[in-house]
Amino acid sequence: MKYQIFICDDNQETIDQLTSILQIASFRLSDDDSITFSIVGQATTFESAIAILQKSNPTGGIYFLDVELGKNVGKDNGFDLAEYIKQMDSKAQIIFVTSHADLSIITYQRRLGPIDYIVKSSNIADLTTRISDTLKSAINTLKKANSENEMFFTYKVGHEIRRIAVSDIYYISTTGNSHKLELVHANGISQFIGSISKVADKAPYLLQISQSCLINPNKAEVDYQQHRITFPNGDIQYYSRKNSHMIRDYFKK
């Protein structure tokens, strides 16, 4: 999984140090899932940070912000930048990098809610551990937020209710058994009792391309000449000529 990182500090050496630590942290945090950090922007001033953020427009980003930016005390500092970011990115994970250990009163008054304050240190080992722990917390928060926004398709196998993320579904088709459907997804194949028409009513986010098949449009590659749809696993489903205009209009809109 790739996470967007933005760094703003008026000291370029600190930015370079954080960049190196992020590479180490990505290895430490990559267990079952590979975790990488994509640095979408680096800035040394409040003004340049705003310009970069307006251009990159990150969502669900992790932001390392120096509290003391430049010489303007009490103006255009890390707190001001954090307020701007939280208005722009509702899932923003703010991490303040500072020379001062206690900023809780100010951040509480301004309702900034950072996930951590990291005090600048010459002890690289301790700093790396602290940043890795903070990143782990940020990643867990983002995963939870994303899962809450994810849509799920539920189906019944025997007495068991199962659910699968819609983003993992490729297509649902009929089988040789008139009462059984086949759900093809990113992790394999599942079968359940049902009908295409009832599933179509239940799951309007799936597109019916024939009497026997519903597809996830976000996982489909359409060949308009051959009237066929290819999925990430290599499977192919065909649609009839009478549905050609509907398919073309849907994917061209």
N, C-alpha and C positions, 0 to 999 in steps of 0.2 A: 504494500500500500504506500502511495506517495502522499506526503503532507507538505503543504506550502509554508515556507518560512520567510518572514520579513524581519530584517535587522536594522535598527536605527540607533546609532551611537556617534557622538561627535569625535570619537577617537578611532581612526581607521585600524589601528593595531588591535583594538578590542573586537572590531568586526571580523578581522582576520582570525583572531583567536577563537571566537564563537563559531566561525565557519569550520575550523579544524575540529573543534569539539563535537560539532554536529555529525561529522563523518564517523567519529568514534562511537557516538551515541546510537547511530543507525545500526551498527553491528551489534551493540549490546542489547538493543531492543528487538532485534530480528530473531524471533524464536520459530514459531510455526509459520508466521507470515513475514515476508520480506518487507522491511520498513525502510523507505528512503525519504530524504528531505530535499525538496526542490526550493532553492532560494529564489523567490520571485522578485526580491528587491533588497538593495542595501542603500542606506542614506546616512549622511553625516549631519544634516540639518533638518529642521522642522519643515521648511519649504520644499526641499527636495524630496522628503518623505511623502508629503501630500501629492506632489506631482507623480511620483512613481506609483502610489496607491491608486490614484485616479486612472492611470493607464493600465495597470495589471488587474485591478478590481478582484482581489482574492476573496474566496468564500471558504469559511472554516479554516482560516489561516492561524498560524502560531506566530506571535509577534514578540520579539525581544526589543524592548524599548529602554533607552537610556533616559533616566529621569532628568538629569541635568544636561540639557541641550544648549550648547553655545553660551553666550554671555548674557542673554536676556533672562534675568532672574524673575521668576513668576510669570513669564510670558512665553508662549510657544515652546513649552517644555514637554517632557514625556507624558505628563498627565493630560495635557491638551491634545496631544497626538492620540492617546488612548481613547479619549472621548470621541474624537473624529472616527477612529477605527471601529468602535462599537456601534456607531450609527450606520457605518457602511457595511460591516460584517457582523451579523447577529450571533454567529457562532465563534467569534474571535476568541482566541486563547491568549491573554495578555500576560507577559512575563517582564517585570521591571528589572533592569540591570542598573545597579546603583552603588554609590560609595557609602550610602547611609543605610543602616540596618533596620531602622524603624520608620516605616512610612504608612503604617496602618491607619492612623488618624486621618491623614489627608485623603487617602483612597476611600475610606469609609464616607467621609463628608462629600466626596465627589461621586460616590456610587460607581466606582470603576471596577471593583471586584476582580483584581488580578489573581491568577492562580498561584503566583509565587513572586517573591522578591529575592533576587540573586545578588549578593554583595560581591563586587569585583575583588578578585583575589589573585595573588601571584602563585598560589598553590594549585597547579593545573589539575592534579589528581583529584583533589577535593571538589574543584569547580566542575570537572567532568562528571563526577558522580552526582552532584547536585543537579546539574542540567539534565542528565539522563533520567533521574527520578522525576523531575518536573515535566519533561517531555512525555514520559510514560503516563503521567496523570492527564496531560493535555490530550493525548491520543485516546485514552479511555473515555474521556468526556466527549470527544468528537465522534467516536464509534457509537456511543449511546445516543447522541443526538441524531446521527444518521439512521440508526436502526429504528428510532421512533418515527422518523419521517418515511421509512421504507414501507411500501405496500406489500401485503402478503396475500397469496391465494391459498385458501384452505380446502381440503378435500378429505374424504373418509375412506380408510382402508380397514375393512372389518368393523371393529368397535373403536378403532383408534382414529382420532382427528389429527391430521397432519397439516403443516403449513410450509409454504415455500415462498421465498422472496420473488416478487414478480420479475425483478431484474435478472433472475436466474432461469426463467422459463424461456424455452425456445418455441415449442408448439404443443398443442394437444390435438390428438387425432383419434378416430375410431379404430377398432381392432376387428378381428374376425368374429369376436363375440359381440353381438349387437348391444349388449348392456355394459360393455367395458370400454373405458377410454385409456389411452396411453399418453402420459405426460412426459415429454422429453425436455430435460433441463441440463444445466451446466454440470451437474454431478451424476448424471445417468438417466435412467428411465424408471418411472413409477406407473402403476396401473390402479385404476379405481372405477367403481360403478358410477355411471352417469350417462348423460346425453349431451351432444354438442350444443343443442338448442338451449338447454338449461344452463350450461356453463357460459354460453354467450350472453345470456341475460344477467348472469351473476358477475361476469367479468368483462365489462364494456371496454376495458383497456386492451383486450385481445381482439384481433381482427379476423373475422371469418372469411376465409378465401374460397371455401367450398362447403358442401354439406357435411364433409367428413373432417374438416380441419380448421382449427383456430391457431393463429400465430401471434407471437410477440413482435410487433413491427420494429421494435428497437434492436432485434436480433436477426433481422431478415435482410438478405441481399437479393434484390429482384432482377431477374433477367426477363425483360418485357417481350423480347422476340420469341424466347422459348417457353414463355408462360410458366416460369418456374421460380421457386424461392429457395435459396441456399442458406443454411444456418451455420453457426460457428463450428459445430461438430462435423460438418460435411454432409449432413442429411439434406435431402431435397424433397420439397413438396410442390406439386403442380396445381395450377388453378385453371379453370375453364376460360374459354374465349369470352363467354358472356360476362365474366367478371373482370375482363381486361381494363375497361374504362374505370371501374371502381378502384381497382388496384393502382392504376396509374395516377388517378386523381388524388388518392390517399397519400401516396408517397411523394407526389410532386407539390403538395400544398405547403 
